[in-house]
Amino acid sequence: YRAMNKLCKFIMSLKFIWATIWLFLFFFTLYTIILRPPMLITDGMNDACPLHYYVSKDIESGEKKDGGLFDTKSRCFDTGIHLQAGERYEVTVDDSGFEKWKDASIPSNPEGFDNHLTNYHPFMIALFPIRRHLKDAWFVVMGKIGRHGTTFRVGEKKGEKKKVTATETGRLSLYVNDAIPPFCIGGCKVFYANNHGTGQVTVERLAE
């Protein structure tokens, strides 16, 4: 009888745990559905990419260009470099020798948070629905071709460089994968204002 009673209690506890998990997933999904669309609309309507009033720097095959000093506070940093559709490029953001990258007090680098477990901190989970790119890590460097163009991940593992084939022609802009508050007005830089760190941008057009 005692063994059966313990088994029943164990089964009930398992049911409670599973019910709690499913309830959490349900409300988190609902929370994401509510916040995600207005965040995407806000990010589009408050686009921080420059209008490119000055001439871009084209790159010849096998040539390297200086893309300037990238600042993690920038929602859309203009490298001033023009990419051509169909061509392959190597994009590098070198943070060595500069101020240590941080998202507020969280140590980071061009590849994202130093400690990947930080991605699962309750605060970061709460902000997950308003992260600009859900499938890419927090604070990893992202690239964008054109003012409203294709985006891709720039930050790679240490010692590796990002090679990308441009899917369209346009200026290359960079930013870290941070949150954008929904329904905000103006620059919407509240989550970018507490970022720290810079890095030297280099873009090389790979020879065919």
Backbone as numpy.savetxt, mean C-alpha at the origin, in Angstrom:
# Nx Ny Nz CAx CAy CAz Cx Cy Cz
-21.11 -41.58 33.16 -21.95 -40.37 33.16 -21.07 -39.11 33.16
-20.03 -39.10 34.00 -19.13 -37.94 34.09 -18.41 -37.70 32.75
-17.98 -38.80 32.13 -17.30 -38.67 30.85 -18.23 -38.09 29.78
-19.48 -38.53 29.80 -20.46 -38.02 28.84 -20.76 -36.55 29.10
-20.80 -36.18 30.37 -21.06 -34.78 30.74 -19.92 -33.87 30.28
-18.67 -34.35 30.44 -17.51 -33.58 29.99 -17.51 -33.42 28.47
-17.91 -34.53 27.79 -17.95 -34.49 26.33 -18.98 -33.48 25.84
-20.14 -33.46 26.50 -21.20 -32.50 26.13 -20.74 -31.06 26.35
-20.06 -30.83 27.46 -19.55 -29.49 27.75 -18.51 -29.07 26.72
-17.66 -30.03 26.33 -16.63 -29.74 25.32 -17.26 -29.38 23.97
-18.28 -30.15 23.59 -18.97 -29.90 22.33 -19.65 -28.54 22.35
-20.26 -28.20 23.48 -20.93 -26.90 23.62 -19.92 -25.75 23.53
-18.75 -25.96 24.14 -17.72 -24.90 24.09 -17.22 -24.69 22.66
-17.10 -25.83 21.91 -16.68 -25.72 20.51 -17.73 -24.96 19.70
-18.99 -25.26 19.94 -20.07 -24.57 19.24 -20.05 -23.07 19.55
-19.77 -22.75 20.81 -19.71 -21.33 21.20 -18.55 -20.62 20.49
-17.40 -21.30 20.44 -16.23 -20.71 19.77 -16.51 -20.48 18.30
-17.09 -21.50 17.62 -17.40 -21.37 16.20 -18.45 -20.29 15.95
-19.44 -20.22 16.83 -20.48 -19.20 16.68 -19.87 -17.80 16.83
-18.93 -17.66 17.77 -18.26 -16.37 17.98 -17.43 -15.98 16.75
-16.71 -16.96 16.18 -15.90 -16.70 14.99 -16.77 -16.27 13.81
-17.86 -17.00 13.56 -18.75 -16.67 12.45 -19.43 -15.32 12.66
-19.77 -15.01 13.92 -20.39 -13.72 14.22 -19.40 -12.58 13.95
-18.13 -12.79 14.36 -17.10 -11.79 14.10 -16.91 -11.59 12.60
-16.82 -12.68 11.84 -16.62 -12.60 10.40 -17.79 -11.89 9.72
-19.00 -12.17 10.19 -20.18 -11.54 9.62 -20.14 -10.02 9.81
-19.90 -9.58 11.04 -19.90 -8.15 11.32 -18.70 -7.44 10.69
-17.55 -8.15 10.60 -16.37 -7.55 9.96 -16.62 -7.38 8.46
-17.26 -8.36 7.85 -17.61 -8.25 6.42 -18.58 -7.10 6.20
-19.58 -6.98 7.07 -20.54 -5.88 6.97 -19.84 -4.54 7.16
-18.93 -4.48 8.12 -18.13 -3.28 8.40 -17.31 -2.89 7.16
-16.71 -3.89 6.51 -15.91 -3.65 5.30 -16.78 -3.15 4.16
-17.94 -3.77 3.96 -18.86 -3.37 2.89 -19.33 -1.93 3.08
-19.52 -1.52 4.33 -19.99 -0.16 4.62 -18.89 0.87 4.36
-17.64 0.56 4.76 -16.55 1.54 4.69 -15.80 1.55 3.36
-15.69 0.39 2.70 -14.84 0.29 1.52 -15.27 1.18 0.36
-16.52 1.13 -0.09 -16.91 1.96 -1.24 -16.69 3.46 -1.03
-17.12 4.05 0.13 -16.86 5.49 0.29 -15.38 5.83 0.37
-14.56 4.88 0.87 -13.12 5.13 0.90 -12.57 5.21 -0.51
-12.98 4.28 -1.39 -12.51 4.28 -2.78 -12.97 5.53 -3.51
-14.20 5.96 -3.25 -14.72 7.18 -3.87 -13.93 8.39 -3.40
-13.68 8.43 -2.09 -12.91 9.55 -1.52 -11.51 9.60 -2.10
-10.86 8.44 -2.20 -9.50 8.38 -2.73 -9.46 8.86 -4.17
-10.51 8.54 -4.94 -10.57 8.97 -6.34 -10.87 10.45 -6.48
-11.83 10.93 -5.68 -12.24 12.34 -5.79 -11.19 13.29 -5.22
-10.39 12.80 -4.26 -9.35 13.63 -3.66 -7.97 13.19 -4.16
-7.90 12.82 -5.43 -6.66 12.32 -6.01 -5.52 13.31 -5.78
-4.44 12.80 -5.15 -3.33 13.67 -4.80 -2.23 13.68 -5.85
-2.42 12.94 -6.94 -1.40 12.93 -7.99 -1.36 14.27 -8.72
-0.17 14.77 -9.00 -0.06 16.06 -9.68 -0.62 16.01 -11.09
-0.94 17.18 -11.63 -1.52 17.28 -12.98 -0.47 17.26 -14.08
0.84 17.25 -13.68 1.92 17.11 -14.65 1.97 18.28 -15.64
2.17 19.46 -15.11 2.26 20.64 -15.97 3.62 20.74 -16.67
4.62 20.07 -16.14 5.94 20.16 -16.77 6.27 18.86 -17.50
7.29 18.93 -18.35 7.63 17.82 -19.24 8.23 16.66 -18.45
7.80 15.45 -18.77 8.32 14.25 -18.13 9.69 13.90 -18.69
10.42 13.08 -17.90 11.72 12.59 -18.35 11.54 11.19 -18.93
11.76 11.07 -20.23 11.70 9.76 -20.87 13.02 9.03 -20.62
12.98 7.70 -20.70 14.17 6.89 -20.47 14.46 6.07 -21.72
15.70 6.13 -22.14 16.12 5.31 -23.27 16.40 3.88 -22.79
16.43 2.94 -23.70 16.70 1.55 -23.37 18.06 1.41 -22.69
18.08 0.75 -21.52 19.32 0.54 -20.77 19.74 1.72 -19.93
18.96 2.80 -19.91 19.30 4.01 -19.18 18.64 4.03 -17.81
19.33 4.67 -16.82 18.79 4.87 -15.48 18.46 6.34 -15.28
17.38 6.61 -14.53 17.00 7.98 -14.24 16.76 8.14 -12.74
17.12 9.32 -12.23 16.87 9.68 -10.84 15.42 10.15 -10.72
14.64 9.46 -9.87 13.23 9.82 -9.70 12.97 10.71 -8.51
14.03 11.22 -7.88 13.87 12.13 -6.76 13.85 11.42 -5.41
13.66 12.21 -4.36 13.66 11.70 -2.99 12.22 11.46 -2.54
11.83 10.21 -2.51 10.46 9.83 -2.15 10.21 10.07 -0.66
9.05 10.65 -0.36 8.65 10.93 1.02 7.42 10.09 1.35
7.48 9.33 2.44 6.36 8.45 2.82 5.12 9.23 3.23
5.25 10.53 3.46 4.08 11.35 3.80 3.23 11.68 2.56
3.80 11.47 1.38 3.12 11.85 0.15 2.08 10.81 -0.25
0.85 11.27 -0.51 -0.20 10.37 -0.99 0.01 9.98 -2.45
0.80 10.77 -3.17 1.09 10.44 -4.57 2.32 11.24 -4.99
3.49 10.63 -4.85 4.77 11.29 -5.13 5.09 11.19 -6.61
5.32 12.34 -7.24 5.61 12.41 -8.68 7.10 12.21 -8.92
7.46 11.12 -9.63 8.86 10.86 -9.94 9.35 11.72 -11.11
8.40 12.26 -11.90 8.77 13.04 -13.08 9.24 12.17 -14.23
9.10 10.85 -14.10 9.59 9.93 -15.13 8.42 9.34 -15.91
8.56 9.33 -17.22 7.52 8.87 -18.13 7.79 7.43 -18.55
6.80 6.55 -18.35 6.92 5.16 -18.77 6.16 4.93 -20.08
6.69 4.05 -20.90 6.07 3.74 -22.19 5.40 2.36 -22.12
4.17 2.26 -22.59 3.44 1.00 -22.59 4.22 -0.09 -23.32
4.25 -1.28 -22.71 4.93 -2.42 -23.32 6.40 -2.54 -22.98
6.99 -1.48 -22.42 8.41 -1.52 -22.06 8.58 -2.01 -20.62
9.75 -2.68 -20.37 10.04 -3.18 -19.02 10.96 -2.23 -18.28
10.66 -2.06 -16.97 11.43 -1.13 -16.14 11.77 -1.79 -14.80
12.85 -1.28 -14.21 13.24 -1.69 -12.86 13.11 -0.47 -11.97
12.24 -0.57 -10.96 11.97 0.56 -10.08 12.53 0.25 -8.69
13.35 1.16 -8.17 13.99 0.96 -6.87 13.74 2.15 -5.96
13.41 1.87 -4.69 13.33 2.90 -3.65 14.31 2.49 -2.56
15.44 3.18 -2.48 16.52 2.83 -1.55 16.43 3.72 -0.31
16.13 3.09 0.85 15.99 3.85 2.10 17.26 3.85 2.93
18.33 3.21 2.45 19.57 3.15 3.23 20.20 4.54 3.34
20.64 4.87 4.54 21.27 6.17 4.77 20.31 7.29 5.08
19.01 6.98 5.12 18.00 7.99 5.42 17.31 7.67 6.75
16.45 8.57 7.17 15.69 8.37 8.39 14.94 7.04 8.35
14.93 6.33 9.48 14.25 5.04 9.57 12.76 5.21 9.28
12.23 4.35 8.42 10.82 4.43 8.06 9.94 3.99 9.22
8.87 4.75 9.44 7.90 4.40 10.49 6.50 4.84 10.07
5.53 4.04 10.44 4.12 4.44 10.36 3.73 4.79 11.78
3.75 6.10 12.10 3.64 6.57 13.49 4.85 6.00 14.24
4.65 5.01 15.13 5.77 4.43 15.88 6.12 3.02 15.40
5.46 2.54 14.33 5.67 1.17 13.85 6.83 1.14 12.85
7.92 0.43 13.17 9.06 0.35 12.24 8.65 -0.28 10.91
9.18 0.28 9.82 8.82 -0.22 8.50 9.96 -0.01 7.53
9.71 -0.30 6.25 10.69 -0.14 5.17 9.92 -0.21 3.85
10.59 -0.08 2.70 9.85 -0.10 1.43 9.08 -1.38 1.16
9.40 -2.47 1.89 8.70 -3.74 1.70 7.49 -3.88 2.61
7.24 -2.90 3.49 6.16 -2.99 4.45 6.69 -3.10 5.86
5.81 -3.36 6.82 6.21 -3.42 8.22 7.35 -4.42 8.45
8.34 -4.02 9.29 9.46 -4.90 9.62 8.97 -6.20 10.26
8.04 -6.06 11.21 7.45 -7.22 11.87 6.09 -7.49 11.22
5.98 -8.56 10.44 4.76 -8.80 9.68 3.56 -9.10 10.58
3.82 -9.50 11.84 2.72 -9.75 12.77 1.97 -8.46 13.10
2.64 -7.32 12.88 2.00 -6.03 13.13 0.80 -5.84 12.21
0.79 -6.49 11.06 -0.35 -6.42 10.15 -1.63 -6.92 10.80
-1.47 -7.76 11.84 -2.63 -8.37 12.49 -2.92 -7.76 13.86
-2.30 -6.61 14.12 -2.61 -5.87 15.35 -4.07 -5.42 15.27
-4.82 -5.45 16.40 -6.24 -5.06 16.37 -6.50 -3.72 15.70
-5.61 -2.74 15.91 -5.79 -1.42 15.31 -5.67 -1.50 13.79
-4.70 -2.30 13.29 -4.51 -2.43 11.85 -5.66 -3.22 11.22
-6.18 -4.20 11.95 -7.34 -4.95 11.46 -8.55 -4.03 11.35
-8.71 -3.13 12.33 -9.84 -2.20 12.31 -9.76 -1.25 11.12
-8.54 -0.92 10.69 -8.34 0.00 9.57 -8.27 -0.73 8.22
-8.27 -2.04 8.26 -8.12 -2.84 7.04 -9.09 -2.43 5.91
-10.39 -2.20 6.19 -11.32 -1.86 5.10 -10.98 -0.58 4.35
-10.20 0.33 4.99 -9.87 1.59 4.32 -8.41 1.65 3.89
-7.74 0.49 3.88 -6.40 0.43 3.32 -6.53 0.54 1.80
-5.66 1.28 1.16 -5.82 1.57 -0.27 -5.77 0.30 -1.12
-4.91 -0.64 -0.78 -4.82 -1.90 -1.53 -4.90 -3.05 -0.53
-5.99 -3.77 -0.54 -6.24 -4.80 0.46 -5.27 -5.97 0.35
-4.91 -6.35 -0.87 -4.08 -7.55 -1.03 -2.59 -7.29 -0.83
-2.21 -6.03 -0.65 -0.80 -5.69 -0.42 -0.60 -5.24 1.02
0.60 -5.48 1.55 0.89 -5.22 2.96 0.82 -3.74 3.32
0.62 -3.48 4.60 0.67 -2.11 5.09 2.04 -1.51 4.81
2.05 -0.29 4.32 3.24 0.56 4.17 4.19 0.14 3.04
3.85 -0.92 2.29 4.68 -1.28 1.15 4.56 -0.18 0.09
5.65 0.09 -0.64 5.63 1.13 -1.67 4.86 0.62 -2.89
3.91 1.44 -3.36 3.10 1.13 -4.53 3.43 2.12 -5.64
3.30 1.67 -6.89 3.50 2.55 -8.04 2.22 2.74 -8.81
2.08 3.89 -9.44 0.91 4.17 -10.28 1.38 4.80 -11.58
0.86 4.29 -12.71 1.21 4.83 -14.02 0.07 5.73 -14.48
0.35 7.01 -14.65 -0.68 7.97 -15.03 -1.45 8.46 -13.81
-2.22 9.51 -14.00 -2.94 10.12 -12.88 -3.98 9.19 -12.28
-4.65 8.41 -13.10 -5.66 7.47 -12.62 -5.39 6.08 -13.18
-4.11 5.77 -13.41 -3.78 4.55 -14.14 -3.53 3.33 -13.30
-2.87 2.36 -13.93 -2.58 1.07 -13.33 -1.67 1.20 -12.12
-1.96 0.41 -11.07 -1.10 0.38 -9.88 -0.40 -0.96 -9.77
0.77 -0.95 -9.13 1.52 -2.18 -8.94 2.42 -2.02 -7.71
2.83 -3.14 -7.16 3.67 -3.14 -5.96 5.12 -2.90 -6.36
5.78 -1.95 -5.67 7.19 -1.66 -5.93 8.07 -2.35 -4.89
7.68 -2.27 -3.62 8.48 -2.86 -2.54 8.58 -4.37 -2.67
9.81 -4.88 -2.74 10.05 -6.32 -2.82 10.91 -6.74 -1.62
11.24 -8.03 -1.56 12.09 -8.51 -0.47 13.46 -7.89 -0.57
14.16 -7.83 0.57 15.49 -7.24 0.61 16.39 -7.90 -0.44
17.12 -7.07 -1.17 18.04 -7.58 -2.18 17.40 -7.79 -3.53
16.05 -7.67 -3.61 15.35 -7.85 -4.88 14.89 -6.49 -5.40
14.77 -6.37 -6.72 14.30 -5.13 -7.33 13.06 -5.41 -8.15
12.16 -4.44 -8.17 10.90 -4.62 -8.87 11.06 -4.41 -10.36
10.73 -5.43 -11.13 10.72 -5.32 -12.59 9.27 -5.35 -13.04
8.89 -4.37 -13.82 7.49 -4.24 -14.23 7.41 -3.90 -15.72
6.41 -4.47 -16.38 6.11 -4.09 -17.76 4.98 -3.08 -17.73
5.22 -1.89 -18.26 4.21 -0.83 -18.23 3.01 -1.24 -19.08
1.83 -1.22 -18.49 0.61 -1.61 -19.21 0.00 -0.43 -19.95
0.50 0.77 -19.66 0.02 1.96 -20.35 1.12 3.02 -20.32
0.95 4.06 -21.08 1.93 5.15 -21.14 1.51 6.25 -20.18
2.45 6.73 -19.37 2.14 7.80 -18.43 3.23 8.00 -17.40
3.04 9.02 -16.56 4.00 9.37 -15.52 3.93 8.37 -14.38
5.07 8.09 -13.77 5.15 7.18 -12.64 5.05 7.96 -11.33
4.09 7.58 -10.49 3.95 8.14 -9.15 4.07 7.01 -8.13
4.47 7.36 -6.91 4.67 6.37 -5.85 3.96 6.81 -4.57
3.62 5.83 -3.72 3.07 6.11 -2.39 3.13 4.83 -1.57
3.10 4.97 -0.24 3.04 3.78 0.61 1.57 3.38 0.78
1.35 2.11 0.99 0.00 1.56 1.11 -0.55 1.84 2.52
-1.21 2.97 2.65 -1.74 3.41 3.94 -3.26 3.56 3.82
-3.89 4.02 4.88 -5.35 4.16 4.90 -5.78 5.54 4.41
-7.00 5.58 3.87 -7.65 6.83 3.48 -9.00 6.87 4.18
-9.28 7.90 5.00 -10.57 7.95 5.69 -11.71 8.21 4.73
-12.83 7.50 4.86 -13.98 7.76 3.98 -14.65 9.07 4.34
-15.30 9.67 3.35 -16.09 10.89 3.54 -15.26 12.10 3.96
-13.93 12.05 3.81 -13.13 13.21 4.21 -13.07 14.22 3.06
-12.70 15.44 3.38 -12.55 16.49 2.38 -11.12 17.01 2.43
-10.73 17.75 1.41 -9.38 18.28 1.37 -8.38 17.22 0.94
-7.19 17.24 1.53 -6.13 16.32 1.13 -6.28 14.91 1.64
-7.12 14.70 2.67 -7.34 13.35 3.23 -6.02 12.70 3.62
-5.12 13.47 4.24 -3.78 12.96 4.56 -3.62 12.61 6.03
-4.73 12.44 6.75 -4.65 12.20 8.18 -3.78 10.99 8.53
-3.85 9.91 7.76 -3.05 8.72 8.05 -1.66 8.80 7.43
-1.43 9.76 6.54 -0.11 9.95 5.95 0.74 10.97 6.73
0.07 11.82 7.49 0.78 12.88 8.20 1.74 12.34 9.25
1.46 11.15 9.81 2.33 10.61 10.86 3.37 9.63 10.32
3.52 9.58 8.99 4.54 8.72 8.39 5.91 9.38 8.46
6.94 8.56 8.56 8.31 9.07 8.62 9.19 8.24 7.69
10.11 8.92 7.02 11.07 8.22 6.19 11.07 8.68 4.74
12.24 8.62 4.13 12.42 8.97 2.72 13.27 7.89 2.05
13.32 7.94 0.73 14.12 6.98 -0.02 14.43 7.48 -1.40
15.59 7.14 -1.92 15.99 7.57 -3.25 15.37 6.68 -4.31
14.69 7.31 -5.27 14.01 6.57 -6.35 14.91 6.50 -7.58
15.04 5.31 -8.12 15.78 5.10 -9.38 14.92 4.26 -10.31
14.82 4.67 -11.55 14.06 3.91 -12.55 14.98 3.62 -13.72
15.06 2.34 -14.10 15.88 1.93 -15.23 15.02 1.24 -16.28
15.18 1.68 -17.52 14.48 1.00 -18.63 15.33 -0.17 -19.07
14.80 -1.37 -18.95 15.57 -2.55 -19.26 15.73 -2.74 -20.76
16.93 -3.15 -21.15 17.20 -3.39 -22.57 16.43 -4.60 -23.05
16.01 -4.58 -24.29 15.23 -5.68 -24.87 16.08 -6.94 -25.02
